[in-house]
Amino acid sequence: MLPPGADTVVVRYGDASTKSARVQRRMEDLLVENLRALLADRGVDGDVEQHWTRPLIRTDEVESALDAATDAFGVANASGARSVAPDLDAVVDALAETAAAVYDGGTFAVDASRAGDHDFTSEDVEGAGGAAVWDAVADEFDPEVDLDDPDLTFGVEVREAEAFVYLEKRRGPGGLPLGSQRPLVALVSGGIDSPVAAYLAMKRGSPVVPVYLDLGEYGGPDHRARALTTVGSLERYAPNFDLTTWVVPAGDAVADLVAEMEQGRMLSYRRFMYRVGEAVAERVGADGIVTGEAIGQKSSQTTRNVAVTSRVTDLPIHRPLLTMDKQEITDLAQGIGTYTDSTIPAGCYRIAPDRVETNASLERLLDHEPDDLLDRASEVVADAERVDPLAPADAPGI
């Protein structure tokens, strides 16, 4: 809901505000740059102004700009607001006009905050503003104040040079501005989990380099297209970052694993995946690998098996979903727009042996694993294609 005359999106960030002034300024610079890219990518006409702790978007398309702002990593919340002079009379008048336009029953409250030097306090705004809201609707119905859980909150934010009247704080993804951390390689299968893991790494400020292992005849129908489409869903959150996907030909290596190994096959394949991720990371200057693993979700993801497979690389393996339940992951996938494409049958279940390994030892695994498996990781990366993501049909914001 927007107040009448809304002309500004007030953007608020969270974790970046806890940093030193120098780091906060750098992160704010990145956030402003990313906001501009999101507006441009979505065809929203607006000017992003940088103000300390409060980037502002001036626009005639407030609703669309608000949608874009609340998709920007690092944004805690944002409000579509009406800008007025930073004096009590102007704020009170704007509150009265807003009440007359939108308040049609139920309880209300005025919630004000203030920064800078003024001849009134936040409590003055709430008192005078509450009276103005009451008077604006008293002839239509009997208003009721509820300061604890109102049906409608009239928000006011008074800054040094102007004040803003708004009706909601719409949540953003939180986290840190994208680009504030070093890049990470994201192993994406196109299933439900891996795109969500990549999104959460991006939420913490790390650009991702998507890597997809093409399983050849073991990939199943539309396996590659599905993976590239889920990356396309992520691309809409980062239009100024390169999400070109490394498509690595892994079909021959997988075929050899199937032919030569039974128990432990999936663990050796996972070791191969990590080594592929490491090889790509060396080429692009990434500092780690992101996967969609969660403790115990699959036999290869028991705590023991994760410990064994992780030893194949010196790079840190980041697992944002580690402690999540499947339903939590699914809810996130639906929210960020990757779920629909992720539910096309994956095909990789065809690699799994009849008897799974849940309590592996590295020594036993190495006894059966092809001797050249890990060396082949660098070879297949050398033959990788660089492929643009596919545009998803529908990718709603979280």
C-alpha positions as a Markdown table, in Angstrom:
| # | Residue | x | y | z |
|---|---|---|---|---|
| 1 | Met | 0.0 | 0.0 | 0.0 |
| 2 | Leu | 1.3 | 3.5 | -0.9 |
| 3 | Pro | 0.4 | 6.9 | 0.5 |
| 4 | Pro | -1.2 | 9.3 | -2.0 |
| 5 | Gly | 1.5 | 11.3 | -3.8 |
| 6 | Ala | 4.2 | 8.6 | -3.2 |
| 7 | Asp | 7.3 | 9.7 | -5.1 |
| 8 | Thr | 10.2 | 7.9 | -3.3 |
| 9 | Val | 11.4 | 4.5 | -2.2 |
| 10 | Val | 13.2 | 4.6 | 1.1 |
| 11 | Val | 15.8 | 1.8 | 1.2 |
| 12 | Arg | 17.1 | 0.4 | 4.5 |
| 13 | Tyr | 20.0 | -2.0 | 4.9 |
| 14 | Gly | 20.9 | -4.2 | 7.8 |
| 15 | Asp | 24.2 | -6.0 | 8.2 |
| 16 | Ala | 26.2 | -3.3 | 6.3 |
| 17 | Ser | 25.3 | -0.8 | 9.0 |
| 18 | Thr | 27.3 | -2.8 | 11.6 |
| 19 | Lys | 30.6 | -2.3 | 9.7 |
| 20 | Ser | 33.2 | 0.4 | 10.1 |
| 21 | Ala | 32.4 | 3.7 | 8.4 |
| 22 | Arg | 34.8 | 3.0 | 5.6 |
| 23 | Val | 33.5 | -0.5 | 4.9 |
| 24 | Gln | 29.9 | 0.7 | 5.3 |
| 25 | Arg | 30.5 | 3.4 | 2.7 |
| 26 | Arg | 32.0 | 0.8 | 0.2 |
| 27 | Met | 29.0 | -1.5 | 0.8 |
| 28 | Glu | 26.6 | 1.4 | 0.3 |
| 29 | Asp | 28.3 | 2.3 | -3.0 |
| 30 | Leu | 27.8 | -1.3 | -4.1 |
| 31 | Leu | 24.2 | -1.3 | -3.0 |
| 32 | Val | 23.4 | 1.8 | -5.0 |
| 33 | Glu | 25.2 | 0.4 | -8.0 |
| 34 | Asn | 23.1 | -2.8 | -7.8 |
| 35 | Leu | 19.9 | -0.9 | -7.3 |
| 36 | Arg | 20.5 | 1.1 | -10.5 |
| 37 | Ala | 21.2 | -2.1 | -12.4 |
| 38 | Leu | 18.0 | -3.7 | -11.1 |
| 39 | Leu | 15.9 | -0.7 | -12.1 |
| 40 | Ala | 17.5 | -0.6 | -15.6 |
| 41 | Asp | 17.1 | -4.3 | -16.2 |
| 42 | Arg | 13.4 | -4.1 | -15.3 |
| 43 | Gly | 12.8 | -1.0 | -17.3 |
| 44 | Val | 11.8 | 1.1 | -14.2 |
| 45 | Asp | 12.5 | 4.8 | -14.6 |
| 46 | Gly | 14.0 | 6.1 | -11.4 |
| 47 | Asp | 17.0 | 8.0 | -10.0 |
| 48 | Val | 18.9 | 6.4 | -7.1 |
| 49 | Glu | 20.4 | 8.9 | -4.7 |
| 50 | Gln | 23.0 | 7.9 | -2.1 |
| 51 | His | 22.4 | 9.2 | 1.4 |
| 52 | Trp | 24.2 | 7.9 | 4.4 |
| 53 | Thr | 22.3 | 4.8 | 5.7 |
| 54 | Arg | 19.3 | 5.6 | 3.4 |
| 55 | Pro | 19.6 | 5.2 | -0.3 |
| 56 | Leu | 16.6 | 6.8 | -2.0 |
| 57 | Ile | 14.9 | 6.0 | -5.3 |
| 58 | Arg | 13.0 | 9.0 | -6.8 |
| 59 | Thr | 10.5 | 7.7 | -9.3 |
| 60 | Asp | 7.0 | 8.0 | -10.7 |
| 61 | Glu | 6.9 | 4.2 | -10.7 |
| 62 | Val | 7.1 | 3.6 | -7.0 |
| 63 | Glu | 5.5 | 0.2 | -6.9 |
| 64 | Ser | 7.8 | -1.3 | -9.5 |
| 65 | Ala | 10.8 | 0.4 | -8.0 |
| 66 | Leu | 9.8 | -1.0 | -4.6 |
| 67 | Asp | 9.6 | -4.5 | -6.1 |
| 68 | Ala | 13.1 | -4.1 | -7.5 |
| 69 | Ala | 14.6 | -2.6 | -4.3 |
| 70 | Thr | 13.3 | -5.5 | -2.2 |
| 71 | Asp | 15.1 | -8.0 | -4.5 |
| 72 | Ala | 18.4 | -6.3 | -3.9 |
| 73 | Phe | 20.8 | -8.3 | -1.7 |
| 74 | Gly | 21.7 | -6.3 | 1.4 |
| 75 | Val | 18.3 | -4.6 | 1.6 |
| 76 | Ala | 16.6 | -5.3 | 5.0 |
| 77 | Asn | 13.3 | -3.5 | 4.0 |
| 78 | Ala | 12.1 | -0.6 | 1.9 |
| 79 | Ser | 9.0 | 1.7 | 1.8 |
| 80 | Gly | 7.2 | 3.4 | -0.9 |
| 81 | Ala | 6.9 | 6.9 | 0.6 |
| 82 | Arg | 5.7 | 10.5 | 0.1 |
| 83 | Ser | 8.5 | 13.1 | 0.6 |
| 84 | Val | 7.6 | 16.3 | 2.5 |
| 85 | Ala | 9.5 | 19.1 | 4.2 |
| 86 | Pro | 11.0 | 18.1 | 7.5 |
| 87 | Asp | 8.7 | 20.2 | 9.7 |
| 88 | Leu | 5.9 | 19.1 | 11.9 |
| 89 | Asp | 3.1 | 20.8 | 10.1 |
| 90 | Ala | 4.1 | 19.3 | 6.7 |
| 91 | Val | 4.3 | 15.8 | 8.2 |
| 92 | Val | 0.9 | 16.2 | 10.0 |
| 93 | Asp | -0.8 | 17.4 | 6.8 |
| 94 | Ala | 0.6 | 14.5 | 4.9 |
| 95 | Leu | -0.6 | 12.1 | 7.5 |
| 96 | Ala | -4.1 | 13.5 | 7.4 |
| 97 | Glu | -4.2 | 13.3 | 3.6 |
| 98 | Thr | -3.0 | 9.7 | 3.7 |
| 99 | Ala | -5.6 | 8.7 | 6.4 |
| 100 | Ala | -8.4 | 10.3 | 4.4 |
| 101 | Ala | -7.3 | 8.2 | 1.3 |
| 102 | Val | -6.5 | 4.8 | 2.8 |
| 103 | Tyr | -7.9 | 4.4 | 6.4 |
| 104 | Asp | -11.3 | 2.9 | 6.3 |
| 105 | Gly | -11.6 | 1.1 | 9.6 |
| 106 | Gly | -9.8 | -1.0 | 12.2 |
| 107 | Thr | -7.1 | 0.1 | 14.6 |
| 108 | Phe | -4.2 | 2.4 | 13.8 |
| 109 | Ala | -0.9 | 3.8 | 15.1 |
| 110 | Val | 1.6 | 6.4 | 14.1 |
| 111 | Asp | 5.2 | 5.2 | 14.3 |
| 112 | Ala | 7.8 | 7.9 | 13.9 |
| 113 | Ser | 11.6 | 8.0 | 13.9 |
| 114 | Arg | 13.9 | 11.1 | 13.5 |
| 115 | Ala | 17.5 | 11.8 | 12.8 |
| 116 | Gly | 19.1 | 15.3 | 12.7 |
| 117 | Asp | 18.3 | 18.6 | 14.5 |
| 118 | His | 14.6 | 19.6 | 14.6 |
| 119 | Asp | 12.5 | 21.6 | 17.0 |
| 120 | Phe | 10.2 | 18.6 | 17.7 |
| 121 | Thr | 10.7 | 15.0 | 18.8 |
| 122 | Ser | 9.5 | 11.7 | 17.5 |
| 123 | Glu | 6.9 | 11.6 | 20.2 |
| 124 | Asp | 5.6 | 15.0 | 19.0 |
| 125 | Val | 5.2 | 13.5 | 15.5 |
| 126 | Glu | 3.3 | 10.5 | 16.9 |
| 127 | Gly | 1.0 | 12.6 | 19.1 |
| 128 | Ala | 0.2 | 15.3 | 16.6 |
| 129 | Gly | 0.1 | 12.9 | 13.7 |
| 130 | Gly | -2.2 | 10.5 | 15.6 |
| 131 | Ala | -4.6 | 13.4 | 16.2 |
| 132 | Ala | -4.5 | 14.3 | 12.6 |
| 133 | Val | -5.3 | 10.8 | 11.5 |
| 134 | Trp | -8.2 | 10.6 | 13.9 |
| 135 | Asp | -9.7 | 13.9 | 12.8 |
| 136 | Ala | -9.4 | 13.0 | 9.1 |
| 137 | Val | -11.7 | 10.0 | 9.5 |
| 138 | Ala | -13.8 | 10.8 | 12.6 |
| 139 | Asp | -16.8 | 11.8 | 10.5 |
| 140 | Glu | -16.8 | 8.5 | 8.6 |
| 141 | Phe | -16.3 | 6.0 | 11.5 |
| 142 | Asp | -15.0 | 5.7 | 15.0 |
| 143 | Pro | -11.2 | 5.2 | 14.7 |
| 144 | Glu | -9.3 | 3.3 | 17.4 |
| 145 | Val | -5.7 | 3.5 | 18.5 |
| 146 | Asp | -3.7 | 0.3 | 19.1 |
| 147 | Leu | 0.0 | 0.9 | 19.7 |
| 148 | Asp | 0.8 | -2.8 | 20.1 |
| 149 | Asp | -0.8 | -4.5 | 17.1 |
| 150 | Pro | -2.6 | -2.0 | 14.9 |
| 151 | Asp | -4.4 | -3.0 | 11.7 |
| 152 | Leu | -2.7 | 0.0 | 9.9 |
| 153 | Thr | 0.5 | 1.7 | 10.8 |
| 154 | Phe | 1.3 | 5.2 | 9.5 |
| 155 | Gly | 5.1 | 5.4 | 9.3 |
| 156 | Val | 7.1 | 8.6 | 9.5 |
| 157 | Glu | 10.8 | 8.9 | 9.0 |
| 158 | Val | 12.2 | 12.4 | 9.5 |
| 159 | Arg | 15.7 | 13.1 | 8.2 |
| 160 | Glu | 17.8 | 16.3 | 8.2 |
| 161 | Ala | 16.6 | 17.6 | 4.8 |
| 162 | Glu | 13.2 | 15.9 | 4.3 |
| 163 | Ala | 10.7 | 13.6 | 5.9 |
| 164 | Phe | 8.9 | 10.6 | 4.5 |
| 165 | Val | 5.4 | 9.2 | 5.2 |
| 166 | Tyr | 4.8 | 5.6 | 4.3 |
| 167 | Leu | 2.4 | 2.7 | 5.1 |
| 168 | Glu | 4.6 | -0.4 | 5.1 |
| 169 | Lys | 8.1 | -1.7 | 5.4 |
| 170 | Arg | 8.4 | -4.4 | 2.7 |
| 171 | Arg | 11.0 | -7.0 | 3.5 |
| 172 | Gly | 14.0 | -7.4 | 1.3 |
| 173 | Pro | 16.4 | -10.4 | 1.3 |
| 174 | Gly | 18.8 | -8.9 | 3.8 |
| 175 | Gly | 22.4 | -10.0 | 3.8 |
| 176 | Leu | 25.1 | -7.9 | 2.2 |
| 177 | Pro | 25.3 | -6.1 | -1.2 |
| 178 | Leu | 26.3 | -8.4 | -4.0 |
| 179 | Gly | 30.0 | -7.9 | -4.8 |
| 180 | Ser | 31.0 | -7.1 | -1.2 |
| 181 | Gln | 32.6 | -10.6 | -0.9 |
| 182 | Arg | 34.9 | -12.6 | -3.1 |
| 183 | Pro | 33.3 | -14.9 | -5.8 |
| 184 | Leu | 32.4 | -18.5 | -5.2 |
| 185 | Val | 31.9 | -21.4 | -7.6 |
| 186 | Ala | 28.4 | -22.7 | -7.3 |
| 187 | Leu | 27.8 | -26.3 | -8.3 |
| 188 | Val | 24.3 | -26.3 | -9.9 |
| 189 | Ser | 22.4 | -29.4 | -10.9 |
| 190 | Gly | 19.2 | -27.6 | -11.5 |
| 191 | Gly | 17.5 | -29.5 | -8.7 |
| 192 | Ile | 15.7 | -27.8 | -5.9 |
| 193 | Asp | 18.6 | -27.4 | -3.6 |
| 194 | Ser | 21.6 | -26.1 | -5.5 |
| 195 | Pro | 20.0 | -22.9 | -6.9 |
| 196 | Val | 18.8 | -22.0 | -3.4 |
| 197 | Ala | 22.3 | -22.5 | -2.1 |
| 198 | Ala | 23.7 | -20.3 | -4.8 |
| 199 | Tyr | 21.1 | -17.6 | -4.0 |
| 200 | Leu | 22.0 | -17.7 | -0.3 |
| 201 | Ala | 25.7 | -17.3 | -1.1 |
| 202 | Met | 24.7 | -14.3 | -3.3 |
| 203 | Lys | 22.7 | -12.9 | -0.3 |
| 204 | Arg | 25.9 | -12.8 | 1.7 |
| 205 | Gly | 27.6 | -10.7 | -0.9 |
| 206 | Ser | 29.4 | -13.3 | -3.0 |
| 207 | Pro | 29.0 | -13.3 | -6.8 |
| 208 | Val | 28.7 | -16.9 | -8.0 |
| 209 | Val | 30.2 | -18.7 | -11.0 |
| 210 | Pro | 27.7 | -21.4 | -11.9 |
| 211 | Val | 29.2 | -24.8 | -12.9 |
| 212 | Tyr | 27.0 | -27.6 | -14.3 |
| 213 | Leu | 28.3 | -31.1 | -14.9 |
| 214 | Asp | 26.7 | -32.5 | -18.0 |
| 215 | Leu | 26.1 | -36.2 | -17.2 |
| 216 | Gly | 25.8 | -37.3 | -20.8 |
| 217 | Glu | 23.5 | -40.3 | -21.2 |
| 218 | Tyr | 22.9 | -40.2 | -17.4 |
| 219 | Gly | 21.5 | -36.7 | -17.4 |
| 220 | Gly | 17.8 | -37.5 | -18.1 |
| 221 | Pro | 15.4 | -35.4 | -20.3 |
| 222 | Asp | 16.0 | -31.7 | -20.4 |
| 223 | His | 18.6 | -32.0 | -17.6 |
| 224 | Arg | 20.9 | -29.3 | -19.0 |
| 225 | Ala | 18.0 | -26.9 | -20.0 |
| 226 | Arg | 16.6 | -27.2 | -16.5 |
| 227 | Ala | 19.9 | -26.3 | -14.9 |
| 228 | Leu | 20.4 | -23.3 | -17.2 |
| 229 | Thr | 16.9 | -22.1 | -16.5 |
| 230 | Thr | 17.4 | -22.1 | -12.7 |
| 231 | Val | 20.5 | -20.0 | -13.2 |
| 232 | Gly | 18.4 | -17.7 | -15.3 |
| 233 | Ser | 16.1 | -17.3 | -12.4 |
| 234 | Leu | 19.1 | -16.2 | -10.3 |
| 235 | Glu | 20.3 | -13.8 | -13.0 |
| 236 | Arg | 17.3 | -11.5 | -12.5 |
| 237 | Tyr | 18.6 | -10.7 | -9.0 |
| 238 | Ala | 22.1 | -9.8 | -10.3 |
| 239 | Pro | 21.7 | -8.2 | -13.8 |
| 240 | Asn | 25.1 | -6.5 | -13.5 |
| 241 | Phe | 27.0 | -9.7 | -12.7 |
| 242 | Asp | 28.1 | -12.4 | -15.1 |
| 243 | Leu | 26.3 | -15.7 | -14.5 |
| 244 | Thr | 27.5 | -17.4 | -17.6 |
| 245 | Thr | 27.5 | -21.1 | -16.7 |
| 246 | Trp | 30.5 | -23.4 | -17.1 |
| 247 | Val | 29.0 | -26.6 | -18.7 |
| 248 | Val | 31.5 | -29.3 | -18.0 |
| 249 | Pro | 31.4 | -32.6 | -20.0 |
| 250 | Ala | 31.3 | -35.3 | -17.3 |
| 251 | Gly | 29.4 | -38.0 | -19.1 |
| 252 | Asp | 32.5 | -40.3 | -19.8 |
| 253 | Ala | 33.7 | -40.0 | -16.2 |
| 254 | Val | 30.3 | -40.9 | -14.9 |
| 255 | Ala | 30.0 | -43.8 | -17.3 |
| 256 | Asp | 33.3 | -45.2 | -16.0 |
| 257 | Leu | 32.2 | -44.8 | -12.4 |
| 258 | Val | 29.1 | -46.8 | -13.1 |
| 259 | Ala | 31.0 | -49.5 | -14.9 |
| 260 | Glu | 33.8 | -49.8 | -12.3 |
| 261 | Met | 32.2 | -49.0 | -8.9 |
| 262 | Glu | 29.2 | -50.2 | -7.0 |
| 263 | Gln | 29.2 | -49.2 | -3.3 |
| 264 | Gly | 30.6 | -45.7 | -2.8 |
| 265 | Arg | 30.0 | -44.6 | -6.4 |
| 266 | Met | 28.1 | -41.5 | -5.4 |
| 267 | Leu | 30.8 | -40.4 | -3.0 |
| 268 | Ser | 33.5 | -40.7 | -5.7 |
| 269 | Tyr | 31.3 | -38.8 | -8.0 |
| 270 | Arg | 30.9 | -36.1 | -5.4 |
| 271 | Arg | 34.7 | -36.0 | -5.0 |
| 272 | Phe | 34.9 | -35.5 | -8.7 |
| 273 | Met | 32.4 | -32.7 | -8.6 |
| 274 | Tyr | 34.4 | -30.9 | -5.9 |
| 275 | Arg | 37.6 | -31.3 | -7.9 |
| 276 | Val | 35.9 | -29.9 | -11.0 |
| 277 | Gly | 34.7 | -26.9 | -8.9 |
| 278 | Glu | 38.3 | -26.4 | -7.6 |
| 279 | Ala | 39.6 | -26.4 | -11.2 |
| 280 | Val | 37.1 | -23.8 | -12.3 |
| 281 | Ala | 37.8 | -21.7 | -9.1 |
| 282 | Glu | 41.5 | -21.6 | -10.0 |
| 283 | Arg | 40.7 | -20.3 | -13.5 |
| 284 | Val | 38.3 | -17.6 | -12.4 |
| 285 | Gly | 39.9 | -16.6 | -9.0 |
| 286 | Ala | 37.0 | -17.8 | -6.8 |
| 287 | Asp | 37.7 | -18.5 | -3.2 |
| 288 | Gly | 35.4 | -21.5 | -2.5 |
| 289 | Ile | 32.7 | -23.8 | -3.6 |
| 290 | Val | 29.0 | -23.6 | -2.9 |
| 291 | Thr | 26.8 | -26.8 | -2.8 |
| 292 | Gly | 23.2 | -27.6 | -1.9 |
| 293 | Glu | 24.0 | -30.3 | 0.6 |
| 294 | Ala | 22.0 | -30.7 | 3.8 |
| 295 | Ile | 22.9 | -33.0 | 6.6 |
| 296 | Gly | 21.4 | -36.4 | 6.1 |
| 297 | Gln | 19.2 | -35.4 | 3.2 |
| 298 | Lys | 20.8 | -38.1 | 1.0 |
| 299 | Ser | 23.0 | -41.0 | 1.7 |
| 300 | Ser | 26.1 | -39.1 | 0.4 |
| 301 | Gln | 25.3 | -36.3 | 2.8 |
| 302 | Thr | 25.6 | -38.0 | 6.1 |
| 303 | Thr | 28.0 | -36.2 | 8.4 |
| 304 | Arg | 30.6 | -39.0 | 7.9 |
| 305 | Asn | 30.3 | -39.0 | 4.2 |
| 306 | Val | 30.5 | -35.2 | 4.0 |
| 307 | Ala | 33.7 | -35.4 | 6.1 |
| 308 | Val | 35.2 | -38.0 | 3.8 |
| 309 | Thr | 34.3 | -36.3 | 0.5 |
| 310 | Ser | 35.3 | -32.8 | 1.6 |
| 311 | Arg | 39.0 | -33.9 | 1.9 |
| 312 | Val | 39.4 | -33.9 | -1.8 |
| 313 | Thr | 39.9 | -30.2 | -2.0 |
| 314 | Asp | 41.8 | -27.5 | 0.0 |
| 315 | Leu | 39.1 | -24.9 | -0.9 |
| 316 | Pro | 36.4 | -24.3 | 1.6 |
| 317 | Ile | 33.1 | -25.9 | 0.7 |
| 318 | His | 30.2 | -23.7 | 1.7 |
| 319 | Arg | 26.9 | -25.4 | 2.4 |
| 320 | Pro | 24.2 | -22.7 | 3.1 |
| 321 | Leu | 21.5 | -25.3 | 3.4 |
| 322 | Leu | 23.4 | -27.6 | 5.8 |
| 323 | Thr | 20.8 | -27.6 | 8.7 |
| 324 | Met | 17.6 | -26.9 | 6.7 |
| 325 | Asp | 14.7 | -29.3 | 6.3 |
| 326 | Lys | 13.5 | -30.1 | 2.8 |
| 327 | Gln | 10.3 | -28.1 | 3.2 |
| 328 | Glu | 12.3 | -25.0 | 4.2 |
| 329 | Ile | 14.5 | -25.3 | 1.1 |
| 330 | Thr | 11.4 | -25.9 | -1.0 |
| 331 | Asp | 9.7 | -22.8 | 0.4 |
| 332 | Leu | 12.8 | -20.7 | -0.5 |
| 333 | Ala | 12.9 | -22.2 | -4.0 |
| 334 | Gln | 9.3 | -21.2 | -4.5 |
| 335 | Gly | 10.0 | -17.7 | -3.2 |
| 336 | Ile | 13.0 | -17.0 | -5.5 |
| 337 | Gly | 11.3 | -18.5 | -8.6 |
| 338 | Thr | 13.5 | -21.6 | -9.1 |
| 339 | Tyr | 11.1 | -24.3 | -7.9 |
| 340 | Thr | 9.1 | -25.0 | -11.0 |
| 341 | Asp | 12.0 | -25.6 | -13.3 |
| 342 | Ser | 13.8 | -27.5 | -10.5 |
| 343 | Thr | 11.1 | -30.2 | -10.3 |
| 344 | Ile | 11.6 | -31.6 | -13.8 |
| 345 | Pro | 13.1 | -35.1 | -13.3 |
| 346 | Ala | 16.8 | -34.9 | -12.8 |
| 347 | Gly | 18.0 | -38.2 | -14.1 |
| 348 | Cys | 21.1 | -38.4 | -11.8 |
| 349 | Tyr | 19.3 | -41.0 | -9.7 |
| 350 | Arg | 20.4 | -43.4 | -12.5 |
| 351 | Ile | 24.0 | -43.1 | -11.2 |
| 352 | Ala | 23.1 | -44.3 | -7.7 |
| 353 | Pro | 23.9 | -47.9 | -6.9 |
| 354 | Asp | 21.5 | -50.4 | -5.4 |
| 355 | Arg | 23.4 | -50.4 | -2.2 |
| 356 | Val | 24.3 | -47.0 | -0.8 |
| 357 | Glu | 27.2 | -46.1 | 1.5 |
| 358 | Thr | 26.4 | -44.0 | 4.6 |
| 359 | Asn | 29.5 | -44.6 | 6.7 |
| 360 | Ala | 32.4 | -44.3 | 4.3 |
| 361 | Ser | 36.1 | -44.4 | 4.9 |
| 362 | Leu | 38.5 | -42.6 | 2.6 |
| 363 | Glu | 40.9 | -45.6 | 2.5 |
| 364 | Arg | 38.1 | -48.0 | 1.4 |
| 365 | Leu | 36.8 | -45.5 | -1.2 |
| 366 | Leu | 40.3 | -45.1 | -2.7 |
| 367 | Asp | 40.6 | -48.9 | -3.1 |
| 368 | His | 37.7 | -48.9 | -5.6 |
| 369 | Glu | 37.8 | -45.5 | -7.2 |
| 370 | Pro | 39.4 | -45.2 | -10.7 |
| 371 | Asp | 43.0 | -44.1 | -10.3 |
| 372 | Asp | 42.7 | -41.3 | -12.8 |
| 373 | Leu | 39.3 | -39.9 | -11.7 |
| 374 | Leu | 40.5 | -36.7 | -10.0 |
| 375 | Asp | 43.1 | -36.0 | -12.8 |
| 376 | Arg | 40.2 | -36.1 | -15.3 |
| 377 | Ala | 38.5 | -33.2 | -13.5 |
| 378 | Ser | 41.1 | -30.7 | -14.9 |
| 379 | Glu | 40.8 | -32.3 | -18.3 |
| 380 | Val | 37.0 | -31.9 | -18.5 |
| 381 | Val | 37.2 | -28.3 | -17.2 |
| 382 | Ala | 39.6 | -27.5 | -20.1 |
| 383 | Asp | 36.8 | -28.7 | -22.5 |
| 384 | Ala | 34.0 | -26.8 | -20.8 |
| 385 | Glu | 31.5 | -24.6 | -22.6 |
| 386 | Arg | 30.6 | -21.2 | -21.4 |
| 387 | Val | 26.8 | -21.0 | -21.8 |
| 388 | Asp | 24.3 | -18.2 | -21.2 |
| 389 | Pro | 21.5 | -18.9 | -18.7 |
| 390 | Leu | 18.0 | -19.5 | -20.0 |
| 391 | Ala | 15.3 | -17.0 | -19.2 |
| 392 | Pro | 12.7 | -18.5 | -16.9 |
| 393 | Ala | 9.0 | -18.1 | -17.7 |
| 394 | Asp | 8.2 | -16.8 | -14.2 |
| 395 | Ala | 10.5 | -15.8 | -11.4 |
| 396 | Pro | 8.7 | -14.0 | -8.5 |
| 397 | Gly | 10.7 | -12.1 | -5.9 |
| 398 | Ile | 11.2 | -13.6 | -2.4 |
